Amino acid sequence: MPSGSPTSGVGRVIAGRYLLLNPLGSGGMGHVWLAHDRRLACEVALKEIVFRDPVEAGHEREARVARARAEARHAAGLRGHPHVVTVHDVLEHDGLPWIVMEYVADAVDLRDLVASRGPLAPAECARVGLAVLDALTAGHRRGVMHRDVKPANILLAPDRSGSPHGRVLLTDYGISVQPDAGETRYTLASVLVGTAGYLAPERATGGAPTPAADLFSLGCTLYHAVEGVGPFERGSHLAEVTAVVMEEPRPAVRAGALGPVLHALLAKDPGQRLSSAEAEAALSAVLAPPAEPYARTRTQTQAEPYPRTQTDLGSQPPWAGVQEPPFGPVPHGHRSSPGAPPSRGGRWRRERSHALRAVLACGLGLVLALGGVWYAMADRSSQGGSGGGGGGGASARQPYGEAVGLAKPLRDGDCVIADWPGSERFRGTPRLRLDPTCATAPDGQVMAFVPAGSAEEARRTGPAKCEERTREIRDRLADVRGQAVVPTEEGFAAAGRRTACLVLGANGPVYGPIGSHRAPGSAFADTATMQRRDCLDVRTNRDARLVSCAGSYDEQVLGFTRLAPDVTLPEARTESDTACAREVPPGDYGFDPSVYTAGSWTSEGPWKNGTHFVVCTVRRQNGGTMEGDES
């Protein structure tokens, strides 16, 4: 089957082992798929090489294949690092390599997180920066330069404690290189390698890849995370590359104590840029500024700001033996002017020319004059998480702001219809309206609340806590996502001093109540509301009711699978039992295959939104009822 479309391969089996389930994303080299490893019965991520046309395949095949193998080799060399996506294997299928990687469940990349939640707090950015810096440093020790550090290549996922974004992972070593290893270069010298707006100036002008270049890209990435926009973002790639080389980064307005660190990382001259050790010290100070000046070393009981690799444990921190971080006490909470970045020598770097100083001063003055009101309003709306608020009276009437539009606070179990500002779901802030009967194909439902002591606390912690509070129900449903509805500062009291936690259909409506809001005996309007371990009373092949698993029932939901995009709904109703027997076999859940068999349920909803999800169940082969102790 020809490659090139991220939906062309759903249902394909790679190397006789990996079943492609759905695309996770696309990049310069190909598509990344969620796949099921049939041998180990677990999910993995597969990276597929893509040739978009026969001419490219003929001229670029050897280079792209070699780059894929190099990516696997470089990432595998960092196997086991806590902040690098693990590479399990590289295999050949139909003459092309596929990279088998760790599947990071519930992960979101930093670019999408900022787009959906808004800019992150400086301390949170510092935490992310420390983790990525740790990964980069481990690679640099091996001579591997990443060359494409950017928000889209940083994943945030739940950690073992349940914090939804506690785990930070660097991914995509597709254009990484070992310049000192005699390794063949698989890119043309005339082609810029990396992402415009995140390239170091020396790389944009043809210089060799170095650790300092990766640190410049890290600075751009953290700037984007805290400001919501890249420091050199312009209207075109050419303009961005030009800005990287010729212009200073736009002044930061949200960075606070992180600002001096960003300016030091974004120095044009790599010799003036922070080193890895200096960046670690500076970011650590932003993450946890001490009440007293730095001690000479950290005590054994002091918590590490991020997980360390084994090789780090035997070495002293980079600031051991000094009283202050390498470039002075600025990160101790002092909010310095963004126009005065520190240098590696510990002194403020002089401006390159009086003319540039004048231009920057004028630009900053213009920003302050014309953007002061915008900044105040943006900061207030971001605290509310709703993109609006207006005056005090308007916000009181709209507890979550004008963007959300609700006139009253949400209540537990409220069904909602969500209208997104663009064509893509979960991009921006949805405008909500209530579905009082929960019967007109609602998009989702209020499943929990998170109280807060202030509107600022709600803005800062509400989304993450909502992810935690709704994780169990989201794991039980086939195709949903969480969404926090955070009150504005003015509407905080009217909203009950709490954030509302929604569970919404990821690709379409949920068609009725979900979770504990479903009444026993109620009929399922659509399979979207069926969840794992539901017990069903089957009246007809189109009528199933929710019943208690403590008594007798006809079927029990085990999980979900999805059919290929070209399978029609009528075809699905004849093929789904076989697919469920293959992908969600009851024997894997402890049911005796000689007594039980796989069943399935389909509905129009997943075919309307294109996901083609099927609910897989278990039932007795003889058609008899099951009892409470059978599951």
C-alpha positions in Angstrom: 0.0 0.0 0.0 1.5 3.4 -0.9 2.5 5.6 1.9 1.8 9.3 2.2 -1.6 9.5 3.9 -1.8 9.3 7.7 -5.1 7.4 7.4 -4.0 5.0 4.6 -2.7 2.3 6.9 -5.2 1.8 9.7 -5.6 -1.9 10.2 -2.4 -2.7 8.4 -0.1 -5.2 10.2 3.6 -4.4 10.1 6.2 -7.2 10.2 3.5 -9.6 11.1 3.3 -8.2 14.6 2.2 -4.6 14.9 -1.4 -3.6 14.1 -1.7 0.1 13.1 -4.6 1.6 15.2 -4.6 5.3 14.4 -2.1 8.1 13.4 -0.6 10.0 16.3 1.1 12.7 14.3 3.2 13.6 11.2 6.7 15.1 10.8 9.3 15.8 8.1 10.2 12.1 7.7 6.9 10.4 8.1 3.9 9.5 10.2 3.8 8.2 13.8 1.2 5.6 14.5 -0.3 4.1 17.6 0.0 0.3 17.1 -0.8 -2.8 19.0 2.0 -5.3 19.6 0.3 -8.6 19.2 3.2 -10.6 20.6 3.4 -8.7 23.9 -0.2 -7.5 24.0 0.7 -3.8 24.5 0.6 -0.5 22.7 3.7 1.0 21.0 4.4 3.9 18.7 5.6 3.2 15.2 7.4 5.7 13.0 6.8 5.2 9.3 9.0 6.6 6.6 7.0 8.5 4.0 7.8 9.1 0.3 5.3 11.6 -1.0 5.9 10.9 -4.7 7.9 8.4 -6.8 10.5 11.0 -7.8 11.3 11.7 -4.2 11.4 8.0 -3.5 13.9 7.4 -6.2 16.3 10.2 -5.2 15.9 10.3 -1.5 15.2 6.7 -0.5 18.7 5.9 0.6 19.2 9.1 2.5 15.9 8.8 4.3 16.4 5.2 5.2 19.8 6.0 6.6 18.4 8.9 8.6 15.8 6.7 10.1 18.5 4.2 11.2 20.6 7.0 12.6 17.6 8.4 14.5 17.0 4.9 16.0 20.6 4.5 16.9 21.0 7.9 18.5 17.8 7.6 20.5 18.6 4.0 21.5 21.9 5.2 22.8 19.9 7.2 25.4 17.7 4.2 26.2 16.5 4.3 29.8 17.0 8.1 30.2 14.0 9.4 32.1 13.5 12.3 29.7 14.0 10.6 26.3 11.3 8.6 24.5 12.6 5.0 24.5 13.3 3.3 21.2 12.7 -0.4 21.3 13.7 -1.6 17.8 14.1 -0.7 14.2 12.7 -3.2 11.7 12.3 -3.6 7.9 8.9 -3.9 6.3 8.3 -3.7 2.5 11.9 -2.6 2.1 11.6 0.4 4.5 12.6 0.8 8.1 10.0 1.3 10.9 11.1 2.6 14.3 9.4 1.0 17.2 9.1 3.4 20.2 7.6 3.7 23.6 3.9 4.8 23.4 3.5 7.6 25.9 -0.2 7.4 26.9 -2.2 10.6 27.6 0.8 12.7 26.3 0.5 16.2 24.9 3.2 18.1 23.2 4.3 21.4 24.6 3.0 23.3 21.5 -0.5 21.9 21.9 -0.5 22.4 25.6 0.3 26.1 25.3 -2.3 26.4 22.5 -5.0 24.8 24.6 -4.2 26.1 28.1 -2.3 29.3 27.4 1.3 30.2 28.4 2.8 28.3 31.3 4.0 29.8 34.6 7.7 30.6 34.8 8.4 27.9 37.4 6.6 25.3 35.3 8.7 26.3 32.3 11.8 26.0 34.4 10.8 22.4 35.4 10.3 21.5 31.7 13.5 23.2 30.8 15.5 21.3 33.4 14.2 17.9 32.1 14.9 18.7 28.4 18.3 20.1 29.4 19.1 16.8 31.2 18.2 14.9 28.0 20.2 17.2 25.8 23.3 17.0 28.1 23.1 13.2 28.1 23.2 13.3 24.3 25.9 15.9 24.1 28.1 13.6 26.3 27.7 11.0 23.6 28.4 13.5 20.9 24.8 13.6 19.7 23.3 17.0 18.8 19.5 17.0 18.6 19.3 19.9 16.1 15.5 20.3 16.3 14.5 21.2 19.9 11.1 22.9 19.7 7.8 22.7 21.5 6.3 20.1 19.2 9.2 17.7 20.1 8.6 17.9 23.9 6.0 15.6 25.3 4.3 16.0 28.7 2.6 13.0 30.2 1.3 11.7 33.5 4.0 10.5 35.9 3.7 7.7 38.5 2.2 10.1 41.1 -0.7 10.8 38.7 0.4 14.4 37.9 -1.0 14.8 34.3 2.1 16.7 33.0 4.7 15.5 35.5 6.7 13.5 33.0 8.7 15.5 30.4 10.2 13.7 27.4 12.3 14.9 24.4 11.5 13.1 21.2 12.3 13.0 17.5 16.0 12.5 16.9 15.3 12.4 13.2 17.8 15.1 12.2 20.3 14.5 15.1 23.9 14.0 14.2 27.3 13.0 15.7 29.6 15.5 14.0 32.8 14.0 15.5 32.0 10.4 14.9 32.8 10.3 11.2 29.1 9.7 10.5 27.7 10.2 7.0 25.6 13.4 6.7 22.2 12.7 5.1 21.2 16.3 4.5 22.3 18.7 1.8 24.7 21.4 2.7 22.4 24.0 1.0 19.4 23.0 3.1 18.7 24.5 6.5 18.2 21.6 9.0 15.9 22.4 11.8 12.8 24.6 12.4 12.7 28.2 11.3 12.4 30.5 14.4 14.2 27.9 16.6 17.5 27.6 14.8 20.6 29.1 16.4 22.0 32.1 14.4 25.3 30.2 13.7 23.3 27.2 12.4 21.1 29.5 10.2 24.3 30.9 8.6 25.8 27.4 7.9 27.8 26.8 11.1 28.4 23.3 12.6 25.9 21.8 15.1 27.1 22.3 18.7 25.7 21.9 22.2 25.4 25.7 22.3 23.1 25.6 19.2 20.8 23.1 21.0 20.7 25.4 24.0 19.7 28.3 21.8 16.8 26.2 20.5 15.9 25.3 24.1 15.8 29.0 25.0 13.4 29.6 22.1 11.2 26.7 23.2 11.0 27.9 26.8 10.2 31.5 25.6 7.3 30.0 23.5 6.1 28.1 26.6 6.0 31.2 28.9 5.0 33.8 26.4 2.7 31.8 24.1 4.6 32.8 21.0 8.1 32.2 19.7 10.7 35.0 20.2 11.3 35.3 16.5 7.9 34.3 15.2 7.1 36.1 12.0 4.8 35.8 9.0 7.1 33.5 7.0 9.9 31.0 7.5 12.4 33.3 5.7 11.4 36.2 7.9 11.9 34.0 11.0 15.4 32.9 9.9 16.3 36.5 9.2 15.0 37.6 12.6 17.1 34.8 14.3 20.2 36.2 12.7 19.6 39.9 12.6 17.1 40.8 15.3 16.9 40.6 19.1 14.1 38.5 20.6 10.9 40.3 21.2 10.7 41.6 24.9 9.2 39.0 27.3 6.2 40.2 29.3 5.3 37.1 31.3 8.6 35.5 32.0 9.3 37.1 35.3 12.4 35.5 37.0 12.8 33.3 33.9 13.4 36.4 31.7 17.2 36.8 32.4 17.7 33.1 31.7 16.0 33.2 28.4 18.0 36.2 27.3 21.2 34.5 28.3 20.2 31.4 26.3 19.2 33.5 23.3 22.6 35.4 23.0 23.6 35.6 19.3 27.2 34.8 20.1 27.4 31.2 21.2 30.4 32.1 23.3 28.2 34.5 25.3 25.4 31.9 25.7 24.9 29.9 28.9 26.6 26.6 29.2 24.6 23.5 30.2 25.9 23.7 33.8 25.0 27.4 34.0 21.6 26.9 32.5 20.9 24.1 35.0 21.8 26.4 37.9 19.7 29.3 36.6 16.6 27.1 35.9 16.9 25.5 39.3 16.9 28.9 40.9 13.7 29.9 39.0 12.0 26.6 39.9 12.7 26.8 43.6 14.2 30.1 44.7 15.6 29.8 48.2 14.6 32.1 51.0 18.3 32.6 51.9 21.3 32.9 49.5 22.5 29.7 48.0 24.4 27.3 50.3 27.7 25.9 49.0 26.0 22.5 48.2 22.6 21.1 48.5 21.9 18.8 51.4 21.1 15.1 50.9 17.5 15.7 52.0 16.9 18.5 49.5 14.6 17.4 46.7 16.1 17.2 43.3 14.4 19.7 40.9 14.1 16.9 38.3 15.0 13.2 38.0 18.8 12.6 37.4 20.5 9.9 35.4 22.9 7.6 37.2 25.9 9.4 35.8 24.7 12.6 37.5 24.5 11.1 41.0 28.3 11.0 41.6 29.0 14.6 40.5 28.6 17.8 42.4 26.0 20.4 41.2 27.6 22.9 38.8 27.4 25.7 41.4 29.1 23.7 44.2 31.6 25.8 46.0 30.2 29.1 45.1 27.8 31.4 47.0 25.7 32.4 44.0 24.7 31.0 40.6 27.2 31.6 37.8 25.7 34.9 36.6 24.7 36.4 40.0 21.6 36.5 42.2 19.1 37.6 39.6 17.1 34.4 39.7 16.5 34.9 43.4 13.2 36.6 42.6 14.5 39.9 41.2 12.5 40.9 38.1 15.1 42.4 35.9 14.5 44.4 32.8 14.1 42.0 29.8 16.5 44.2 27.9 19.5 43.4 30.1 20.4 39.8 29.6 23.3 38.2 31.7 26.4 36.8 30.1 28.4 33.8 31.0 31.0 36.0 32.8 28.4 37.2 35.3 28.1 40.7 34.0 25.4 42.3 31.9 26.2 42.0 28.2 26.6 45.4 26.5 24.3 46.3 23.7 25.9 45.8 20.3 25.4 49.4 19.3 23.7 52.6 20.4 21.5 52.4 17.3 20.3 48.9 18.3 19.7 50.2 21.9 17.6 53.0 20.5 15.6 50.7 18.3 14.9 48.3 21.1 14.0 51.1 23.5 11.6 52.5 21.0 10.1 49.1 20.4 9.8 48.4 24.1 8.2 51.8 24.6 5.7 51.1 21.8 4.9 47.8 23.4 4.4 49.4 26.8 2.3 52.2 25.4 0.1 50.3 23.1 0.2 46.9 24.8 -0.2 47.8 28.4 -3.9 47.5 28.4 -3.7 44.3 26.3 -1.3 42.8 28.8 -3.5 43.6 31.8 -6.5 42.2 30.1 -4.7 39.1 28.8 -3.3 38.4 32.3 -6.7 38.8 33.9 -8.4 36.6 31.3 -5.6 34.0 31.5 -6.2 33.8 35.2 -9.8 33.0 34.5 -8.9 30.6 31.7 -11.8 31.8 29.7 -10.4 34.4 27.4 -12.7 37.2 28.6 -14.3 38.8 31.5 -15.2 42.4 30.7 -16.3 44.5 33.7 -17.1 43.2 37.1 -20.8 43.1 36.5 -20.5 41.2 33.1 -18.1 38.7 34.6 -20.4 38.1 37.5 -23.1 37.3 35.0 -20.7 35.1 33.1 -18.6 33.3 35.7 -16.3 31.7 33.1 -16.0 34.8 30.9 -17.3 35.9 27.6 -15.6 33.2 25.6 -17.4 30.4 27.4 -20.6 32.4 27.6 -22.5 30.7 30.3 -24.7 32.9 32.5 -24.7 30.5 35.4 -22.2 28.3 37.1 -22.0 24.7 36.0 -23.4 22.0 38.2 -22.4 18.3 38.6 -23.9 16.3 35.8 -24.7 19.2 33.5 -24.6 18.1 29.9 -23.1 20.6 27.5 -22.8 21.3 23.8 -19.4 22.8 22.9 -18.8 25.1 20.0 -15.1 25.5 19.2 -13.7 28.8 17.8 -12.1 27.1 14.8 -12.6 23.9 12.8 -10.5 21.8 15.2 -11.8 20.5 18.4 -9.8 21.3 21.6 -8.1 24.2 20.0 -8.9 27.4 22.0 -11.8 28.0 24.4 -15.1 26.3 23.6 -18.3 28.3 23.9 -20.7 26.2 26.0 -24.4 25.9 26.2 -26.4 23.5 28.4 -28.4 20.6 27.2 -31.0 20.3 30.0 -32.3 17.0 29.0 -29.0 15.5 28.0 -30.8 13.9 25.1 -29.9 16.1 22.1 -26.5 14.6 21.4 -24.5 16.5 24.0 -20.7 16.8 23.5 -20.0 16.0 27.1 -20.8 16.3 30.8 -19.5 17.9 34.0 -17.9 15.0 35.9 -16.1 16.8 38.8 -15.1 20.1 40.4 -11.8 21.3 41.8 -12.0 24.0 44.5 -9.4 26.7 44.8 -8.5 29.5 47.2 -8.3 32.1 44.5 -8.9 32.7 40.8 -5.1 32.7 40.3 -4.9 29.2 42.0 -7.8 28.0 39.9 -6.0 29.1 36.7 -2.7 27.7 37.7 -3.8 24.3 39.1 -7.4 23.7 37.8 -6.6 22.1 34.4 -4.0 19.7 35.8 -6.3 18.7 38.8 -9.2 18.2 36.4 -7.1 15.8 34.4 -6.4 13.8 37.6 -10.1 13.9 38.7 -11.4 12.6 35.4 -8.7 10.1 34.5 -10.6 7.1 35.7 -13.8 7.8 33.7 -11.7 8.8 30.6 -9.9 5.5 30.8 -13.2 3.6 30.8 -14.6 5.3 27.7 -13.4 4.8 24.1 -13.0 8.3 22.7 -13.1 11.2 25.1 -10.9 14.0 26.4 -10.9 16.2 29.5 -11.6 20.0 29.5 -11.3 22.4 32.4 -13.7 25.3 32.6 -11.9 27.9 34.8 -13.7 30.9 36.3 -12.5 34.4 35.7 -11.1 36.5 38.5 -14.4 38.6 38.6 -16.6 35.5 38.3 -14.6 33.3 40.7 -17.2 33.7 43.6 -20.2 33.3 41.3 -18.6 30.0 40.0 -18.6 28.6 43.5 -14.8 29.2 43.8 -14.1 26.1 41.8 -13.1 24.8 38.3 -15.6 22.6 36.5 -14.1 19.4 35.0 -15.7 18.3 31.7 -15.4 15.0 29.9 -16.1 15.6 26.1 -16.2 13.4 23.1 -12.8 13.6 21.5 -14.1 13.5 17.9 -17.9 14.0 18.3 -20.8 14.0 20.7 -21.2 11.5 23.5 -25.0 11.2 22.8 -26.1 11.1 26.4 -25.1 10.8 30.1 -21.8 9.1 30.9 -20.2 7.5 34.0 -22.1 7.6 37.2 -24.8 9.9 35.7 -26.3 7.0 33.8 -29.3 5.5 35.4 -29.5 1.7 35.9 -31.9 0.2 33.3 -31.4 3.1 30.9 -31.0 2.3 27.2 -27.8 3.2 25.4 -28.5 5.8 22.7 -25.0 5.3 21.2 -21.9 3.2 21.9 -20.1 6.4 22.9 -21.6 6.1 26.4 -20.6 2.4 26.9 -17.6 2.0 29.2 -15.3 -0.8 30.2 -16.8 -3.3 32.6 -20.4 -2.2 31.9 -22.9 -5.0 32.2 -25.6 -5.1 29.6 -29.2 -6.5 29.5 -29.7 -7.2 25.8 -33.3 -6.9 24.7 -32.7 -7.0 21.0 -29.7 -6.6 18.7 -30.4 -2.8 18.7 -31.5 -2.4 22.4 -29.1 -2.8 25.3 -29.7 -1.6 28.8 -27.2 -0.8 31.6 -27.6 -3.1 34.6 -25.7 -3.9 37.8 -22.9 -6.4 37.4 -23.9 -7.8 40.8 -26.9 -9.7 39.3 -27.5 -11.4 36.0 -26.7 -9.9 32.7 -26.2 -10.9 29.1 -22.9 -9.3 28.1 -20.0 -7.3 29.7 -17.9 -4.6 28.0 -14.2 -5.6 27.9 -12.7 -2.8 25.7 -12.7 -1.2 22.3 -11.1 -1.6 18.8 -11.5 0.3 15.6 -12.1 -0.8 12.1 -10.4 0.4 8.9 -11.6 3.7 7.4 -13.1 2.0 4.3 -15.4 -0.3 6.4 -19.0 0.9 6.1 -21.4 0.7 9.1 -23.4 -2.2 7.6 -20.1 -4.1 7.0 -19.0 -3.3 10.5 -22.0 -5.1 11.9 -20.9 -8.3 10.3 -17.2 -7.9 10.8 -17.0 -6.4 14.3 -17.4 -9.7 16.2 -14.4 -11.2 14.4 -12.3 -8.0 15.0 -13.1 -8.1 18.7 -12.3 -11.8 19.0 -8.9 -11.0 17.4 -8.1 -7.7 19.2 -9.9 -8.0 22.6 -10.1 -11.8 23.1 -12.1 -12.7 26.2 -9.5 -15.2 27.1 -7.1 -12.4 27.9 -9.5 -11.3 30.6 -9.8 -14.7 32.3 -12.9 -16.0 30.5 -12.8 -19.7 29.4 -12.7 -19.8 25.6 -14.7 -23.0 25.6 -17.6 -21.3 27.4 -17.4 -17.6 26.4 -17.1 -15.8 23.1 -16.5 -12.3 21.8 -19.4 -10.0 21.1 -19.6 -6.4 19.8 -21.7 -3.3 19.5 -21.6 -0.7 16.7 -23.5 2.6 16.3 -23.8 5.5 13.9 -21.8 7.9 16.0 -18.3 6.6 15.4 -19.0 6.3 11.7 -20.3 9.9 11.5 -17.1 11.2 13.1 -14.8 8.8 11.2 -13.3 7.0 14.2 -15.0 3.7 13.5 -14.8 2.6 17.2 -16.4 -0.8 18.1 -17.3 -1.8 21.6 -16.1 -5.3 22.4 -17.9 -7.5 24.9 -17.9 -11.1 26.2 -21.0 -13.3 26.3 -21.8 -17.0 26.7 -21.6 -19.1 23.6 -25.0 -20.7 24.4 -26.7 -17.4 24.8 -27.3 -17.8 28.5 -27.0 -15.1 31.1 -23.9 -14.3 33.1 -23.8 -13.8 36.8 -22.1 -11.4 39.1 -19.2 -13.6 40.1 -18.1 -14.4 36.5 -16.2 -11.2 36.0 
